[in-house]
Amino acid sequence: MSPRSRAVLLGAATLSAALAVTGAVGAQAAAANLSATFAQTSIWTGGYGAGYTITNRGDAPATGWTVEFDLPAGTAVTSSWSSVKTQSGQHYKFTNAGFNGTVKPGATANFGFNVAGSGLPAGCTVNGLPCAGGGPVTTTPTTTSTRPPTTTTTPPPAGDTVNVSTAAQLQAALADAAPGQAIKLAAGTYRGSFVTTKAGTAAKPITLSGPSDAILINDGPSGDAPDCPAPTAGWDSGYGLWLSGAPYWNLVGFTVQESKKGIVADDSPHTTIDGVNVNHVDEEAIHFRRSSADSVLKNSTITYTGLVQPGYGEGVYLGSANSNWACHGNSGGVDRGDRIQVLDNHIGPFIAAEPIDVKEGTFDGVIRGNTFDGRGISGENSADSWIDVKGIGYTIENNTGTFASPGVFANGYENHNTSTSPSFDNGCGNVWRGNKSDLGGVGAYAIKISSVSKCAANPNVVYASNTVANATAGLTNIPVTP
């Protein structure tokens, strides 16, 4: 080979290597950059509930995640959800479940666990890198420069954060809330009536946040109630926190207890409730009412509801019974609580009514990754299952449910068809997949479909990926779909 030919080949090889390196750099620039944030969601004597939120701060989807950490001696994870757990001594590893492995740029995924002991995780990594993240995300420049990339952070405008530490301050902050504002609760007990009618926006939601030991309590109700619930001078609803005509709120981290109802969202779509604890309430814990559509409840813990009215002690209530549409039917005479997502929550024990009640006239919700503890279901007002589904087009997947005494229990998931005016295919078009059910030797079916003929045009589907243990009858009363 001539020297010139050899030089041409070497030059080509060098160019190919350079292109390969350039391609690798480009691939790294369009990569996932994950962080994982720890938060306690509830604390009790001898343990706590907690979880991690995985955030993709990169330019490309993450196709899987693994979070690892160590717990000190004397502290152990006792149960977990929305993940696959492995353990070696005090070292814990959590990998994504089948449904939450893909995290798009800017999006999040979550998993949770319960812990015996008081020690907190240490040495956290996500996909082998520190959980705080792999550094700021930068865009690869189109031209070569020796100057290091820089990032800028725009501080929030003054006045966007309101710190409160007393009930009076919280009431004032709720009354004066403005789009984009963040109201931050200090630890402590807040007693009073807490209601807001102020709206955020999609670009500037309003946030109310606090630690789990920031506790809201409403000792009401008092005064003369209006015919239909609405904020009224001289009347205290008794609700722990009430959003009325207040869309685009984020409620994060705090606790509501010892109130008539826990959190009620009326005509307040795009409400996000994340990591709250609601317990020891007279009636239901969380109610999305009056067409509070496109809302999310996630990473939260609900226990001890229905202390005064067991038949109305739901954990999560989506929509309203058609008998109440005269009050709550603000969307064509119907309470259209559509597209609400209930994700990765721990509901029970001692939910006196259903852990989740999905009412007629609501459409296309998602109930995923939750853990249901059926102890204490009362059987009153037909409450005898983890979920009662009268809505249309719901996806119910990857939940884990158990039942043990005390309580009244008929089936894990029940489906009913309710006639309404205007007419809907209530109780039809729902899908169950990947749910794990342990009926404790008491319940008949994991998934009981009440009427097949009424849903002939829009059938309910039960996939073979659902499993059941300790059932007196079996998985379901309809043919299983492969």
C-alpha positions in Angstrom: 0.0 0.0 0.0 1.4 3.4 -0.9 2.1 6.0 1.8 -0.7 8.2 0.4 -3.3 5.4 0.4 -2.3 4.5 4.0 -2.7 8.2 5.0 -6.2 8.3 3.4 -7.3 5.2 5.3 -5.9 6.5 8.6 -7.6 9.8 8.0 -10.9 8.1 7.4 -10.5 6.0 10.5 -9.7 9.1 12.5 -12.8 10.9 11.1 -15.0 7.8 12.0 -13.7 7.8 15.5 -14.4 11.5 15.8 -17.9 11.1 14.5 -18.4 8.2 17.0 -17.3 10.5 19.9 -19.5 13.3 18.6 -22.4 10.9 18.5 -21.8 9.7 22.0 -21.6 13.3 23.3 -24.9 14.0 21.5 -26.5 10.9 23.0 -25.4 12.0 26.5 -26.8 15.5 25.9 -30.2 13.9 25.2 -30.2 11.7 28.3 -32.3 11.2 31.3 -31.1 13.1 34.4 -32.9 11.6 37.4 -33.2 12.9 41.0 -35.1 11.2 43.8 -36.6 13.1 46.7 -37.5 11.5 50.0 -40.6 12.5 52.1 -42.3 11.1 55.1 -46.1 10.9 54.6 -47.1 9.8 58.0 -45.6 9.1 61.4 -46.9 6.9 64.2 -45.5 5.3 67.4 -42.8 2.9 66.3 -42.7 3.7 62.6 -43.6 5.9 59.6 -44.8 5.9 56.0 -42.6 7.5 53.4 -41.8 7.5 49.7 -39.6 8.8 47.0 -40.5 11.0 44.0 -38.3 10.4 41.0 -38.0 13.4 38.7 -36.5 13.4 35.1 -34.6 16.6 34.7 -33.1 15.5 31.4 -33.9 15.7 27.7 -35.0 12.1 27.0 -37.3 9.6 28.7 -35.9 7.4 31.4 -36.8 3.8 30.6 -36.3 2.4 34.1 -35.1 3.5 37.5 -33.5 2.0 40.6 -33.3 3.8 44.0 -31.0 2.4 46.7 -30.4 3.5 50.2 -29.3 2.2 53.7 -31.3 2.2 56.9 -29.7 2.1 60.3 -29.8 -0.9 62.5 -33.1 -1.4 64.2 -35.0 0.2 61.3 -36.6 -1.9 58.5 -39.0 -1.5 55.6 -42.1 -3.6 56.4 -44.1 -3.1 53.2 -43.8 -1.2 49.9 -45.8 -0.4 46.8 -45.4 0.8 43.2 -41.9 -0.8 43.1 -40.0 -4.1 43.4 -38.0 -4.3 46.6 -34.9 -6.3 47.2 -32.8 -6.2 50.4 -29.3 -7.2 51.6 -29.0 -6.5 55.3 -29.7 -2.9 55.9 -29.3 -2.0 52.2 -32.5 -1.6 50.2 -33.0 -1.5 46.5 -36.3 -0.4 44.8 -36.8 -0.8 41.0 -39.7 0.4 39.1 -42.9 -1.5 38.7 -44.2 -2.4 35.3 -46.4 0.7 35.0 -44.0 3.5 36.2 -40.7 2.7 34.7 -40.9 5.3 31.8 -40.4 8.8 33.1 -40.7 11.5 30.4 -38.6 14.7 30.6 -40.0 16.9 33.3 -42.3 14.2 34.6 -42.2 12.2 37.9 -42.7 8.7 39.2 -43.4 7.6 42.8 -43.1 4.7 45.1 -43.8 4.3 48.8 -43.1 2.1 51.8 -43.8 1.7 55.5 -41.0 1.5 58.0 -40.7 0.0 61.5 -38.3 2.2 63.5 -37.4 5.8 63.3 -34.2 5.8 61.3 -34.1 7.6 57.9 -32.6 6.6 54.6 -28.9 7.4 54.0 -26.6 7.2 51.0 -29.4 7.4 48.5 -28.6 6.8 44.8 -30.9 6.6 41.7 -29.5 4.6 38.8 -26.1 4.6 40.6 -25.9 8.4 40.9 -26.6 10.6 44.0 -30.4 11.1 44.5 -29.9 14.9 44.5 -29.3 14.5 40.8 -26.3 14.4 38.4 -25.9 18.2 38.2 -27.7 20.9 36.3 -29.1 20.0 32.9 -27.4 21.9 30.1 -27.9 22.1 26.4 -24.9 21.1 24.2 -23.7 24.2 22.4 -23.7 24.1 18.6 -20.2 25.6 18.5 -17.1 24.6 20.4 -16.2 26.8 23.3 -13.6 26.5 26.1 -15.9 28.4 28.5 -17.8 26.1 30.9 -21.6 26.0 30.5 -23.5 28.1 33.0 -27.0 27.8 34.5 -29.1 30.6 35.9 -31.8 30.4 38.4 -34.5 33.1 38.5 -35.5 33.8 42.1 -39.2 34.0 42.8 -40.7 37.5 43.0 -40.9 38.9 46.5 -44.2 38.1 48.2 -44.8 34.8 46.4 -44.1 32.8 49.6 -46.3 33.3 52.6 -45.2 31.6 55.8 -47.8 30.9 58.4 -47.7 29.5 61.9 -51.1 30.3 63.4 -54.7 29.5 62.5 -55.5 33.2 62.0 -52.5 33.6 59.6 -53.6 30.5 57.6 -57.2 31.8 57.3 -55.9 35.1 56.1 -53.5 33.5 53.6 -56.3 31.3 52.2 -58.6 34.4 51.9 -55.9 36.4 50.1 -54.3 33.7 48.0 -53.1 34.7 44.5 -52.0 32.8 41.5 -48.4 31.5 41.8 -48.3 31.9 45.6 -46.9 29.3 48.0 -48.4 29.2 51.5 -46.0 27.3 53.8 -47.2 25.8 57.1 -44.9 25.6 60.1 -45.2 22.5 62.3 -48.0 22.8 64.8 -51.7 22.4 65.3 -54.1 24.7 63.4 -57.7 24.8 64.8 -60.5 26.6 62.9 -62.4 26.8 59.7 -60.0 26.7 56.7 -61.7 27.6 53.3 -60.6 29.3 50.1 -62.5 30.6 47.1 -59.3 31.9 45.3 -58.3 30.3 42.0 -54.9 29.6 40.7 -54.1 29.1 37.0 -52.5 26.4 34.9 -49.3 28.5 34.6 -49.5 29.7 38.2 -51.1 27.2 40.6 -51.4 28.0 44.3 -49.5 25.7 46.7 -50.3 25.0 50.4 -47.6 22.8 51.9 -46.3 21.8 55.2 -44.7 18.9 57.1 -46.7 16.0 58.4 -46.8 17.5 61.8 -48.6 20.6 60.5 -52.1 19.5 61.5 -55.4 21.1 60.5 -58.3 20.5 62.8 -61.9 21.8 62.4 -63.9 21.4 65.5 -67.2 22.5 63.7 -69.7 22.4 62.2 -71.6 25.3 63.6 -74.3 27.8 62.6 -77.2 27.4 60.2 -76.2 25.4 57.1 -77.5 26.5 53.6 -79.6 24.1 51.6 -76.6 23.1 49.5 -73.0 23.4 50.9 -71.4 26.7 50.0 -69.2 29.1 51.9 -71.7 31.1 53.9 -71.2 33.8 56.5 -71.9 32.5 60.0 -71.7 28.8 59.0 -68.8 26.5 59.6 -68.9 23.4 57.4 -66.7 21.4 59.7 -64.4 20.5 56.8 -60.7 20.2 57.6 -59.9 22.1 54.4 -62.4 23.3 51.8 -61.6 24.5 48.2 -64.7 26.1 46.7 -64.5 27.4 43.2 -60.7 27.2 43.6 -59.1 25.4 40.7 -55.3 24.8 40.3 -54.3 24.2 43.9 -51.5 22.0 45.1 -51.9 20.6 48.6 -48.7 19.0 49.9 -47.4 17.1 52.9 -49.6 18.3 55.9 -52.1 16.4 58.0 -55.9 16.8 58.4 -57.7 15.2 61.3 -60.5 15.4 63.8 -62.9 17.2 61.4 -66.3 16.4 60.0 -64.8 15.8 56.6 -61.1 15.8 55.6 -60.4 17.7 52.4 -63.3 18.8 50.1 -62.8 20.2 46.6 -66.0 21.7 45.2 -66.0 23.1 41.6 -62.2 23.0 41.9 -60.7 21.2 38.9 -57.0 20.6 38.6 -56.5 20.1 42.3 -53.4 18.0 43.2 -53.1 16.5 46.7 -49.7 15.0 47.3 -48.3 13.3 50.4 -51.1 14.3 52.8 -52.3 12.4 55.8 -56.0 12.4 56.6 -57.2 10.5 59.7 -59.8 10.3 62.4 -62.6 12.2 60.6 -66.3 11.9 61.2 -67.2 11.2 57.5 -65.2 10.9 54.3 -61.5 11.8 54.1 -61.2 13.3 50.6 -64.0 14.3 48.3 -63.7 15.6 44.8 -67.1 17.1 44.3 -69.0 19.4 41.9 -67.1 18.5 38.8 -63.6 18.9 40.3 -62.2 17.1 37.3 -58.6 16.5 36.1 -57.5 16.3 39.7 -54.8 14.0 41.3 -54.5 12.3 44.7 -51.1 10.7 45.2 -48.6 9.4 47.8 -51.1 10.0 50.6 -52.2 8.0 53.7 -55.8 7.8 54.8 -57.0 5.9 58.0 -59.8 6.0 60.5 -62.8 7.5 58.7 -66.5 7.4 59.4 -66.1 7.7 63.1 -69.6 9.3 63.5 -71.3 8.2 60.3 -69.7 4.9 59.2 -71.9 4.5 56.1 -70.5 7.9 54.8 -66.9 7.3 55.9 -65.3 6.8 52.5 -61.6 7.1 52.1 -61.8 8.8 48.7 -65.1 9.9 47.1 -65.2 10.7 43.4 -68.2 12.7 42.3 -71.7 12.5 43.9 -74.6 10.1 44.0 -77.2 11.2 41.4 -79.6 11.9 44.3 -77.3 14.8 45.2 -76.9 16.2 41.7 -79.5 18.9 42.5 -76.8 20.4 44.8 -73.6 19.2 43.2 -74.5 18.8 39.5 -72.9 22.0 38.2 -72.0 20.6 34.7 -75.2 20.0 32.8 -76.9 18.9 36.0 -74.3 16.2 36.6 -71.3 16.1 38.9 -68.7 15.4 36.2 -65.6 14.5 38.3 -63.9 13.2 35.2 -60.3 12.0 34.6 -59.4 12.1 38.3 -56.3 10.0 39.1 -55.8 8.2 42.4 -52.2 7.0 42.5 -49.8 5.3 45.0 -51.8 6.0 48.1 -52.1 3.9 51.3 -55.8 3.7 52.3 -56.8 1.9 55.5 -57.2 0.4 57.9 -60.5 1.4 59.5 -62.0 3.1 56.5 -65.7 2.6 57.6 -67.1 2.8 54.1 -65.3 2.0 50.8 -61.7 3.0 50.6 -62.7 4.5 47.2 -66.2 5.2 46.0 -66.5 6.0 42.3 -69.9 7.6 41.6 -72.1 7.5 38.6 -71.7 10.2 35.9 -67.9 10.3 36.2 -65.7 9.2 33.4 -62.2 8.0 32.5 -60.4 8.1 35.9 -57.3 6.1 36.8 -56.9 4.2 40.1 -53.3 2.8 40.2 -50.7 1.6 42.5 -52.7 2.0 45.7 -52.6 -0.3 48.8 -55.9 -1.1 50.5 -56.2 -2.4 54.0 -59.8 -3.5 54.5 -59.8 -3.9 58.2 -62.7 -2.0 59.7 -65.0 -1.8 56.7 -68.4 -1.4 58.4 -70.9 -2.9 55.9 -73.1 0.1 56.5 -74.8 1.7 53.4 -73.6 -1.2 51.3 -69.9 -0.6 52.2 -68.3 -4.0 51.8 -65.5 -3.7 49.3 -62.3 -1.8 48.6 -63.7 0.0 45.6 -67.3 0.4 44.4 -67.3 1.5 40.7 -70.4 3.1 39.2 -68.3 5.4 36.9 -67.5 4.8 33.2 -64.2 4.0 31.5 -62.0 3.8 34.6 -58.6 2.0 34.6 -58.0 0.1 37.8 -54.6 -1.4 37.9 -51.6 -2.5 39.9 -53.3 -2.1 43.2 -52.8 -4.3 46.2 -55.7 -5.1 48.6 -56.0 -7.2 51.7 -58.8 -8.0 54.2 -58.7 -9.3 57.7 -61.1 -9.0 60.7 -62.6 -7.0 62.0 -65.0 -5.8 59.3 -67.7 -6.7 56.8 -66.4 -7.8 53.4 -68.2 -9.2 50.4 -65.9 -8.7 47.4 -62.6 -6.9 46.7 -63.8 -4.7 43.8 -67.5 -4.2 43.1 -69.2 -2.8 40.0 -72.7 -1.5 39.9 -75.0 0.0 37.2 -77.1 2.9 38.4 -79.9 4.5 36.3 -79.6 8.3 36.0 -81.1 11.2 34.1 -79.5 12.2 31.9 -78.7 8.6 31.0 -75.1 7.3 31.0 -73.6 3.8 30.7 -72.9 3.9 34.4 -70.7 1.1 35.6 -69.6 0.2 32.1 -66.3 0.2 30.2 -64.0 -0.2 33.2 -60.8 -2.2 33.1 -59.0 -4.2 35.8 -55.5 -5.3 35.3 -52.5 -6.3 37.5 -54.4 -6.0 40.8 -53.4 -8.3 43.7 -56.2 -9.3 46.1 -56.1 -11.3 49.3 -59.7 -11.7 50.5 -58.8 -13.2 53.9 -61.0 -16.2 53.4 -64.1 -14.0 53.7 -64.6 -12.3 50.3 -66.2 -14.1 47.4 -64.7 -12.6 44.3 -61.7 -10.3 43.8 -63.7 -8.5 41.1 -67.5 -8.7 41.1 -69.3 -7.4 38.0 -72.9 -6.9 38.8 -74.5 -6.7 35.4 -73.1 -7.9 32.1 -76.2 -7.3 29.9 -76.4 -3.6 30.7 -72.9 -3.1 29.5 -73.1 -5.2 26.3 -72.1 -2.2 24.1 -69.3 -1.1 26.5 -68.3 -4.1 28.5 -66.2 -4.2 31.6 -62.9 -6.1 31.2 -61.0 -8.2 33.8 -57.6 -9.3 32.6 -55.8 -12.4 33.5 -53.0 -10.4 35.1 -55.2 -9.9 38.1 -54.5 -12.4 40.9 -56.5 -13.5 44.0 -55.7 -15.4 47.2 -58.0 -16.7 49.9 -61.3 -16.1 48.0 -64.4 -18.2 48.7 -65.5 -18.0 45.0 -62.6 -16.9 42.8 -61.1 -14.1 40.7 -64.2 -12.8 39.0 -67.7 -13.8 38.0 -67.2 -13.0 34.3 -64.9 -14.5 31.7 -61.3 -13.4 32.1 -59.6 -11.7 29.1 -56.1 -13.0 28.3 
